Amino acid sequence: MPQNTDITAKNSETQAIGYKQRLNSWAIARLLPDTQREIVARFRSRSDADGYVQHLRQMIPNASFTVVFDCQ
């Protein structure tokens, strides 16, 4: 089967990275002072993110975490 040689390697790497980033659209953000946030983890599904945020709240009860949809 002939391969498509029209697409450069750099272009295909860029497309692969973009696709991989789009897979993990749910994120857990830790709320910091001065209305800043830090992304702690990324997930493919909302239910996975909700489960992990419950775990984080048990492990670090004095920190504030929230589940966000990160459309890049």
Buried (B, 14 or more C-beta within 10 A) or exposed (E): EEEEEEEEEEEEEEEEEEEEEEEBBBBBBBEEEEEEBEEBBBBEEEEBBEEBBEEBEEEEEEEEBEBBEEEE
